[in-house]
Amino acid sequence: MLFYTANYRLLHRIVHKFPSPHHPAVSAFEPDFVYPLENVTVAKGRDATFTCVVNNLGGYRVAWIKADAKAILAIHEHVITNNGRLSVTHNDYNTWTLVIRNVKMEDRGVYMCQVNTDPMKMQTAFLEVVIPPDIIYEETSGDMMVPEGGSAKLICKARGYPKPKIVWRREDGREIIARNGTHGKMKATIVEGEMLSLTKVTRSEMGAYMCIASNGVPPSVSKRLKLQVHCK
């Protein structure tokens, strides 16, 4: 936040271009933030809202700043940035709102509500932008056939933010059989990881397998892969 202390003069000059119509005189009391500025998590494409409540504003002005980009977004009821997705509102009392419509990944970061006192008073909050999972079909296995006793490697890739977790299960609910030289035969109804490796495949492992991608952002997505075993 040292950037804004060093650039007080710049903000001071900009602020005084926009008079405060609702509070023409400086109050006898210093401006005071009523509530902390709250962090916001929103899915890409949705709207994000920050609310800043300031008592005793008097003739001072409220500014909204994108702290990590070192950009002044709005002062009082005037949007400074050229970003047409941003708007500011004031309820004629003590509540100031910054709205970011159709949120994009580049909107992610630290936002600041600042009052032009000397020294400046400020609050910060973080905007987290999340993206629901999506299967990357061109990098994901399709249906396959393997000979009995052979091996099969099923691959499932997904994109999203945070990075999705991939799990595998059989469509009919039966156990997945994993074999390796260290642990021998292992059975599980759920197997984690982008790759499901099956060795010494038997006819009992023939059927549909589901890869499911989730990252805490609904909805989860899945793809069905059919494994056929060619009997000798």
C-alpha positions, -999 to 999 in steps of 0.1 A, spaced: 0 0 0 30 23 0 23 32 -36 -8 52 -25 11 70 2 37 81 -23 11 91 -48 -11 111 -24 -6 143 -45 -18 127 -77 -50 113 -60 -54 147 -41 -54 166 -75 -79 142 -91 -102 141 -60 -106 179 -60 -119 179 -96 -150 162 -82 -168 182 -55 -189 164 -29 -225 176 -35 -239 158 -5 -214 170 21 -202 205 13 -184 211 46 -158 190 65 -173 173 95 -160 180 130 -154 143 133 -129 122 113 -144 98 87 -147 63 102 -152 29 84 -183 12 99 -176 -23 86 -145 -41 72 -144 -43 34 -153 -80 27 -135 -104 3 -156 -115 -26 -156 -147 -45 -175 -149 -78 -176 -171 -109 -163 -158 -141 -191 -140 -160 -210 -130 -129 -212 -96 -112 -191 -87 -81 -200 -60 -56 -178 -43 -29 -196 -22 -3 -178 5 18 -196 21 47 -181 54 59 -195 76 87 -187 113 92 -175 117 57 -181 155 57 -164 171 27 -140 142 22 -144 119 -8 -144 81 -13 -121 66 -39 -120 30 -53 -86 17 -63 -73 -16 -79 -44 -19 -55 -23 -45 -73 -27 -27 -106 -20 7 -90 -51 21 -108 -77 46 -95 -111 33 -106 -136 58 -92 -138 89 -70 -171 97 -53 -198 90 -79 -174 94 -109 -158 64 -127 -122 73 -137 -112 41 -155 -123 34 -191 -136 0 -181 -173 2 -190 -181 -28 -168 -175 -8 -136 -200 14 -119 -202 32 -85 -233 41 -65 -239 61 -33 -270 58 -11 -269 95 -2 -259 86 34 -228 65 42 -227 36 18 -206 34 -13 -207 5 -37 -184 -6 -65 -199 -30 -90 -179 -50 -116 -202 -66 -142 -193 -97 -162 -162 -104 -142 -131 -116 -160 -100 -133 -147 -80 -101 -150 -104 -85 -125 -90 -108 -98 -69 -89 -72 -69 -65 -43 -94 -36 -42 -93 -6 -19 -119 18 -5 -100 50 4 -109 83 20 -87 114 12 -79 123 48 -43 131 57 -30 105 62 -54 86 40 -77 60 55 -82 28 36 -96 -7 36 -88 -35 13 -104 -67 1 -96 -95 -24 -117 -104 -54 -113 -141 -62 -125 -152 -96 -133 -189 -100 -141 -210 -131 -162 -242 -129 -145 -273 -143 -147 -283 -180 -134 -315 -196 -107 -310 -222 -121 -335 -247 -92 -333 -271 -68 -345 -243 -91 -371 -228 -93 -407 -238 -122 -421 -257 -137 -456 -257 -110 -483 -261 -106 -521 -266 -77 -540 -251 -68 -577 -252 -75 -598 -221 -44 -597 -200 -32 -565 -216 -30 -529 -202 -51 -498 -205 -43 -462 -197 -73 -440 -194 -66 -402 -194 -89 -374 -183 -80 -337 -184 -100 -308 -172 -96 -270 -170 -109 -245 -144 -99 -224 -115 -90 -236 -89 -74 -266 -108 -100 -294 -109 -94 -327 -91 -101 -358 -112 -115 -390 -98 -125 -422 -115 -153 -447 -107 -171 -474 -125 -206 -466 -138 -220 -497 -122 -204 -490 -88 -181 -520 -88 -146 -517 -76 -117 -506 -98 -88 -531 -97 -53 -516 -97 -22 -538 -99 15 -529 -94 46 -547 -84 49 -529 -50 14 -532 -35 1 -561 -56 -37 -560 -63 -56 -530 -49 -93 -524 -51 -112 -491 -47 -145 -477 -57 -129 -442 -63 -94 -436 -78 -79 -401 -79 -57 -387 -106 -58 -378 -143 -46 -412 -154 -62 -445 -145 -38 -473 -153 -52 -509 -156 -29 -539 -160 -35 -576 -166 -71 -566 -176 -98 -593 -172 -133 -596 -185 -146 -585 -152 -131 -551 -157 -150 -545 -190 -176 -518 -189 -181 -480 -185 -158 -458 -165 -166 -423 -154 -140 -395 -150 -154 -367 -128 -138 -333 -125 -146 -310 -96 -130 -279 -80 -156 -267 -55 -172 -245 -81 -205 -261 -93 -213 -279 -114 -189 -308 -115 -186 -324 -149 -179 -360 -161 -172 -381 -191 -181 -417 -198 -155 -440 -213 -163 -475 -223 -136 -502 -219 -140 -534 -240 -119 -565 -234 -112 -588 -263 -111 -623 -251 -85 -647 -265 
